[in-house]
């Protein structure tokens, strides 16, 4: 089976890197291995941001091979211009090379991206391939870009089946009632690593993109309404500008409260799970009025729940309509004070058995995924 996505096996020298999508893809690959013998990942990640890199092949494990395209440097204005002109041609050549080996009617799994729609559409049509499209969010809504949104919906219509991140996405996109399954995130309980801190503090963690508009600022400002019994950790990734803005905000807020606030950098994989395991409460403090929150399920919620954290979240229809609402302490008003109130309430709430629940969801999803592939293959 061939998978087209952004994927990297090494965050130190391959970018860009998106922890949430990476974790979800790893889970999906694990589920797929129960039904297919071999997975070939066609990763469209630019493996070198600063230098030129040849097309490469990495044997990830005995069942999985990752292929990376040739990439061009983007470390100055001239190279960025060359990259803009030639990159799509390189991607087309790369995908054509590997998709041309597929059998007619074969199913290709595609992770929806904000780019390369026309290239994928052309090649899938050229080689008579079927597509199962994983849709996590509508990027036109994220970036408030109507033209991009229009292109996305045109591409959505090319799919033979879907994997959605929420029921709301299915209702919005799948008007022809094509085969689909829903996956909110990895249904894996991590009981193998990390222990709670023994310092009598209540440790809260926000993880995600370091964007003041995405809710990171709300998590930090909530410290103004918490006392010295609490410690708020900020984990995440972003541009240097975003990181500096977050560090500046932490410094300013720390001067006005006894609550401890620290920026703990980017953590991924086992290191990320180990860190979450040392915390007590996970924070999902997104802006509920952002358009993408009407269809997008925050992946961080599953990361928190799978590591046995209590969860504080803004109330949105997507989250309330999900199977995981029982694990969440909601707040109604998007203000730091209301977040702080919810954090205090969460210390006494949510004692549900996450391990048993995730195990049930895992078995159900593997069955749904097998059925989805079967329906698309035989339609």
C-alpha positions in Angstrom: 0.0 0.0 0.0 1.2 3.5 -0.8 0.7 6.5 1.5 1.1 10.1 0.4 1.7 12.6 3.2 4.1 14.8 5.0 6.2 12.5 7.2 9.6 12.4 8.7 11.6 9.8 10.7 14.1 12.4 12.0 13.0 15.8 13.3 16.7 17.0 13.7 17.4 17.4 10.1 14.2 17.0 8.2 11.5 19.6 8.1 8.8 20.7 8.4 7.6 18.6 11.3 4.0 18.4 12.6 3.9 16.4 15.8 0.1 15.9 15.9 -0.2 14.6 12.3 3.0 12.5 12.8 1.5 10.7 15.9 -1.8 10.1 14.2 -0.1 8.7 11.1 2.0 6.4 13.2 -1.1 5.0 14.8 -2.8 4.6 11.4 0.2 2.8 10.0 0.1 0.4 12.9 -3.6 -0.3 12.2 -2.9 -0.8 8.5 -0.2 -3.4 9.1 -2.9 -5.8 10.4 -4.4 -5.7 6.9 -1.5 -5.1 4.5 1.9 -6.7 4.2 3.9 -3.7 3.1 3.6 0.1 3.5 5.4 2.5 1.2 5.3 6.1 2.5 5.8 8.7 -0.2 6.7 11.7 2.0 6.5 15.1 0.4 8.6 16.6 3.3 11.5 18.8 2.1 14.3 16.8 3.8 16.7 19.8 3.9 15.6 23.4 4.5 19.2 24.8 4.1 20.8 22.5 1.6 20.2 20.4 -1.4 19.2 16.8 -0.9 19.0 13.8 -3.2 16.0 11.5 -3.4 16.3 9.0 -0.6 14.9 5.7 0.6 14.8 4.7 4.3 13.8 1.3 5.6 11.8 2.3 8.7 11.0 -1.3 9.7 10.5 -4.7 8.1 7.1 -3.7 6.7 7.6 0.1 6.1 9.8 2.0 3.7 9.9 5.8 3.5 10.7 7.6 0.2 11.7 11.3 0.2 11.8 13.4 -3.0 14.8 15.4 -4.2 14.8 18.8 -2.4 16.1 22.2 -3.1 17.6 24.7 -0.6 15.6 27.7 0.6 18.2 29.5 2.6 18.3 32.8 0.6 16.1 34.9 -1.7 17.5 33.4 -4.9 17.1 29.8 -3.7 13.6 30.5 -2.5 12.7 31.7 -6.0 14.3 28.6 -7.6 12.4 26.4 -5.2 9.1 28.1 -6.0 9.6 27.5 -9.7 11.0 23.9 -9.6 9.5 22.2 -6.5 6.2 21.2 -8.0 7.9 19.7 -11.0 10.1 17.6 -8.6 7.1 16.5 -6.6 5.2 15.5 -9.8 8.2 13.5 -11.0 8.7 11.8 -7.6 5.0 10.8 -7.2 4.7 9.7 -10.9 7.7 7.3 -10.4 6.1 5.5 -7.5 2.4 5.7 -8.4 3.0 4.4 -11.9 3.9 1.0 -10.3 0.5 0.7 -8.8 -2.1 -1.7 -10.2 -5.2 -0.3 -11.9 -7.9 0.3 -9.2 -5.4 0.1 -6.4 -6.2 2.2 -3.3 -3.8 5.0 -2.3 -4.0 6.5 1.1 -3.6 10.3 1.0 -3.2 12.7 4.0 -5.0 15.9 3.0 -2.5 18.8 2.6 -3.0 22.4 1.6 -0.8 21.9 -1.5 -0.3 19.6 -4.5 -4.0 19.0 -5.2 -3.7 19.3 -8.9 -0.7 17.0 -9.1 -2.4 14.3 -7.1 -5.6 14.6 -9.0 -3.8 14.3 -12.4 -1.7 11.3 -11.3 -4.6 9.4 -9.7 -6.6 9.9 -12.8 -3.7 9.0 -15.1 -3.0 5.6 -13.4 -6.7 4.8 -12.6 -6.1 4.7 -8.9 -8.6 5.0 -6.0 -8.0 7.4 -3.1 -8.9 7.2 0.6 -8.4 10.8 1.8 -7.7 11.6 5.5 -9.1 15.0 6.3 -8.1 16.6 9.6 -9.2 20.1 8.9 -10.1 22.6 6.2 -7.0 24.7 5.7 -9.0 27.4 3.9 -10.8 28.0 7.3 -7.5 27.8 9.2 -5.9 30.5 7.0 -9.1 32.4 6.2 -8.4 31.8 2.5 -11.6 31.4 0.3 -9.6 30.4 -2.8 -7.8 27.7 -1.0 -11.1 26.4 0.5 -12.6 26.2 -2.9 -9.6 24.2 -4.2 -9.9 21.9 -1.2 -13.5 21.1 -1.7 -12.8 20.4 -5.4 -10.1 17.9 -4.3 -12.3 16.4 -1.6 -14.7 15.3 -4.4 -12.0 13.2 -6.0 -11.9 10.8 -3.1 -13.4 7.3 -3.2 -13.5 7.2 0.6 -12.6 9.2 3.6 -11.1 9.2 7.1 -12.4 12.2 9.0 -11.3 13.7 12.3 -14.9 14.5 13.3 -18.5 13.8 12.4 -18.8 17.4 11.5 -16.3 17.1 8.7 -18.2 14.1 7.3 -21.4 16.1 7.3 -19.8 19.1 5.6 -17.8 17.2 2.9 -19.3 13.8 2.2 -22.6 14.8 0.5 -22.5 11.7 -1.7 -22.3 9.3 1.3 -19.1 7.7 0.2 -17.5 5.1 2.5 -15.9 6.7 5.5 -14.5 6.2 9.0 -13.9 8.6 11.9 -10.7 8.8 13.9 -10.3 11.5 16.5 -6.7 10.6 17.3 -4.5 7.6 18.4 -6.6 5.3 20.6 -3.6 4.1 22.7 -3.2 4.3 26.4 0.4 5.0 27.4 0.9 3.2 30.8 4.5 2.4 30.1 6.4 5.6 30.9 6.7 8.6 33.3 5.4 9.3 36.8 3.7 12.2 38.4 5.9 14.7 40.2 6.1 14.6 43.9 6.4 18.3 44.7 2.9 19.0 46.0 2.2 21.2 42.9 -0.6 20.7 40.4 1.1 20.6 37.0 -0.9 21.8 34.0 0.4 21.5 30.4 -0.5 23.3 27.1 1.0 21.5 24.1 0.7 22.7 20.5 1.6 25.4 18.1 3.1 28.6 19.7 0.6 30.9 18.2 -1.0 33.6 20.4 -4.2 33.3 18.2 -4.4 29.5 18.8 -4.9 29.7 22.5 -1.4 29.5 23.9 -1.8 33.0 25.3 -5.0 32.0 27.2 -3.2 29.1 28.9 -0.4 31.5 30.0 -2.8 34.3 31.1 -4.8 31.8 33.2 -1.8 31.9 35.6 -2.9 35.4 36.7 -5.9 33.7 38.5 -4.0 30.8 40.0 -1.9 30.7 43.1 1.5 29.1 44.0 0.0 25.6 44.1 0.0 25.5 40.3 2.7 25.1 37.6 1.8 25.8 34.0 4.1 24.2 31.4 4.1 25.3 27.7 5.2 22.7 25.1 5.2 23.4 21.4 6.7 24.5 18.2 6.5 27.6 15.9 8.6 30.3 14.3 11.3 32.2 16.1 9.0 35.2 16.3 6.2 33.1 17.8 8.6 31.6 20.4 9.9 35.0 21.4 6.3 36.4 21.8 5.5 33.4 24.1 8.7 33.9 26.1 7.9 37.6 26.5 4.4 36.9 27.6 5.5 34.3 30.1 8.0 36.8 31.5 5.4 39.5 31.9 2.7 37.3 33.5 5.2 35.6 35.9 5.9 39.0 37.4 2.2 39.3 38.4 1.4 35.8 39.9 2.8 33.2 42.3 1.8 30.5 39.8 4.9 29.1 38.1 5.1 29.2 34.3 7.8 27.6 32.2 8.4 27.0 28.5 9.7 23.5 28.1 10.3 23.4 24.4 9.3 20.8 21.7 9.0 17.2 22.8 7.9 14.3 20.5 7.4 10.6 20.7 8.3 8.8 23.9 9.8 12.0 25.4 6.5 13.8 24.8 4.5 11.0 26.5 7.0 10.8 29.4 6.6 14.6 30.0 2.8 14.4 29.9 2.9 11.6 32.4 4.5 13.9 34.9 1.6 16.4 34.6 -1.9 16.4 36.1 -4.1 18.5 33.8 -3.9 19.1 30.0 -5.1 22.4 28.6 -7.0 22.9 25.3 -7.5 26.7 25.3 -8.3 27.4 21.6 -10.4 30.3 20.4 -13.9 28.8 20.1 -14.9 31.5 17.5 -12.2 30.5 15.0 -14.0 29.0 12.0 -11.8 25.8 11.9 -13.0 24.9 15.4 -16.4 24.2 13.9 -15.1 21.0 12.3 -11.7 20.3 13.7 -11.2 18.0 16.8 -8.0 19.1 18.7 -5.6 16.2 18.6 -4.0 17.3 21.8 -7.1 16.1 23.7 -6.3 12.5 22.8 -2.7 12.9 23.8 -3.8 14.1 27.2 -6.4 11.4 27.7 -4.1 8.6 26.6 -1.6 9.7 29.2 -4.2 9.7 31.9 -4.4 13.5 32.4 -7.5 15.3 33.4 -8.5 17.7 30.6 -9.7 21.3 30.6 -11.1 22.5 27.3 -13.1 25.3 25.7 -16.6 24.1 24.8 -17.2 23.6 21.1 -19.8 21.5 19.2 -17.1 19.1 17.9 -15.7 18.3 21.3 -19.1 18.1 23.0 -20.3 15.8 20.2 -17.3 13.5 20.5 -17.1 10.2 22.5 -14.5 11.9 24.8 -16.6 14.6 26.4 -16.9 12.5 29.6 -13.2 13.0 30.2 -13.3 16.8 29.9 -13.9 19.7 32.2 -15.4 22.4 30.0 -15.5 26.2 30.4 -18.0 28.3 28.6 -16.5 31.8 28.4 -13.2 32.2 26.6 -11.3 34.2 29.3 -8.2 33.4 31.4 -10.3 33.6 34.6 -12.8 31.0 33.4 -9.9 28.8 32.4 -8.4 29.1 35.8 -11.8 28.2 37.4 -12.0 25.1 35.2 -8.5 24.1 36.2 -9.5 24.2 39.8 -12.7 22.2 39.1 -10.7 19.6 37.1 -8.7 18.7 40.1 -11.8 17.1 41.6 -13.5 15.8 38.4 -13.1 13.1 35.7 -12.3 9.8 37.2 -13.3 7.7 34.2 -11.3 4.7 33.1 -9.5 6.0 30.0 -7.5 2.8 29.5 -10.6 0.6 29.1 -12.4 3.2 26.9 -9.4 3.7 24.5 -9.0 -0.1 24.2 -12.7 -0.3 23.1 -12.3 2.6 20.6 -9.1 1.0 19.2 -10.8 -2.3 18.4 -13.8 -0.5 16.9 -11.6 1.7 14.7 -9.5 -1.2 13.4 -12.7 -2.9 12.3 -14.0 0.3 10.7 -10.7 0.9 8.9 -10.7 -2.7 7.5 -14.3 -2.2 6.3 -13.5 1.2 4.7 -10.7 -0.3 2.6 -12.8 -3.2 1.6 -15.7 -1.0 0.5 -13.4 1.3 -1.5 -11.5 -1.6 -3.1 -14.7 -3.3 -4.3 -16.8 -0.3 -5.3 
